[in-house]
């Protein structure tokens, strides 16, 4: 005998409740058209440098910077190698010294490099004294040196600061002799390589080519203005029929030429993607848009860091200054601004801008702001400090701040490009169809052409060794 049983009423009710009453969202997505964004890219930055440089059309692909003839009166920057506690200057790097610039006799440079003597100084120790005979060339391998002079009322004043790779006493090469115009004092522990004048003369006596090169570049025997340019004789304040001096503005015989550089890539798109998946967005256009963004990022990086034309590497050595204490202070930026007329912009890594803001806060100073293209940008003395993440931060947590005057009509810094090139999609940037290969992949060559030129040396200045690390 079998007994038939039934499920309890409450179990049946629960089963009914579990039956789906409407279409699920997962299924509905299969039929719905989603609202979607264009492909996003995290690597896009503000690119203020590209936006604010005045761009000059270069139809010939090369831009020549003509200047008045100048004679070298400053000092340059060199690189060293370290073997344990011993430091040596790289012979070829001596060609960075202004009076040796362009000198390529490796034998003579090697002989000079061997004559340098390593010296160590403690903080506060005097390296040279003002008024004493200048008879040595000094290369700073490591540390910071202060140039000290007398103030208006006889008090001590800091005339400038020198850091790693800087030099002073370069005029000794020209046999100018004379006396030191400042006292050099070690601000930190300093390692220096010194070349006595007698040692240089001994080497120069063996290499006529070296003597002739230094003589050709030195200003000895030539009248120069305060910028080192060949002077133009003038007469002023005379009366009667005074004989006026004859004059002309001499030019550099070998002006610098800037050739346009290029950043390129080959964009590849499969024909199946281009044919079938172009709605609602054109896949080729989106791929091209992101590729152009990446090329523009690279372009700005090269304008800052390229060794041939990048701003960090092409600023003159006498337009580079060191910080007073490490982090960027109001005093440092005042010094940077005072080096040129008409500074239009300063560019700094965002961390350097933050470090400057902290220093202002410590002093109870308010960091102002100015309107730049509708954006409120931090400013100092009315000069905007624009962020530029392409300025590097070293492993020692230091960076640089760049100040510049811009424009051809202002003898400043300019960007160079060529417009009207074939298949141009943006000024100075073109996209050229390269064909379809046997795998049905479409290729496009994407190129952008650019460079930058510093029209006169004081158009750009750099505050170096700016500490950006958090300070306790």
HUGI-V889099 format. One line per field, one symbol per residue. ss: DSSP state (2 for helix, 1 for strand, 0 for the rest). phi: phi as a letter, one per 30 degrees, with the letter a starting at -180 (. if undefined). psi: psi as a letter, one per 20 degrees, with the letter a starting at -180 (. if undefined). A space follows every 10 residues. Layout:
ss->???
phi->???
psi->???
This chain:
ss->0000000022 2222222000 0000222200 0000000000 0000000222 2200111000 0111100101 0000000001 1110011110 2222220222 0000022222 2222001111 1000011100 0010011111 1100111111 0000011111 1100001102 2222000010 0011110001 1111112222 2222000222 2222222000 0001000011 0000000000 0000000000 1000011110 1111111111 2222220000 0022222222 2222222222 2222200000 2222002221 1100001002 2222222000 0000111102 2222222222 2200000111 1100111111 0011111000 0000000111 1111010222 0011111000 0001110011 1111110000 1111111111 1111002221 1111111000 00
phi->.ccccbdddd dddddddddd cbdddddddd cdcddbcdec bdddcdhddd dcddccdcdd ibcccdbddb cdbcbcbbcb bbbicccbdd eddddddedc didbdddddd ddedddcdbc bdeiddcbce jdddbbcccc dajbbcccbc ddciddbddl bbbeidbajd ddedidiibd dbccbddbdb cbcccdeddd dddddcbddd ddddddcdce icdbddcide dcdbbbidbi cdddddaacd cddbddcccd dbbbacdcbd dddddcbcbd cddddddded ddeddddded edddcdddbd ddccddddcc bcddbkddce ddddddddda dhecbcbade ddddddeddd ddciccddbb dbhicdcebb hicdcddbdd ddcdddibbb bccbcbjddc hccbcbabci dehdcbeibb bcdcjbddci cdcbccbbca abbcdbeddb bbcchddcdd cd
psi->pqppqqqqhh hghhhhhipp irpqhghhhh iqoqpqrqpq ohjprhlhgh hipppppnhi ipppoprqpq qpiaqaprqr qpncippqpp ghihiipgij pipjnhgghh hghiipppqq qqpiqpgqpp irpojqpppo hqapppopap ahkirpqohr qqapirrqjh ihhjjhcaqp irpppphapp pqppoqhhhg hgghhinhhg ghgghhirjp iqpqaijjqp qoprpqjrrb lqpqqqqqoq qphmqqpoqp rqpqropppp hgghghljpi qogggggggh ggghhhghgh ghhgiphgiq hhiipqhijp rqqgifqprh gghggghiir qlpgqqpqqh hhgghghghg hhjkqpoaqq pokjpopqqp kipqnppnii pqprijlqaq pppqqqqgij lbpqqprprj qqkphqpjpr oppiapaijk ppppopqppr aqpogqhjhq qporlopjqp p.
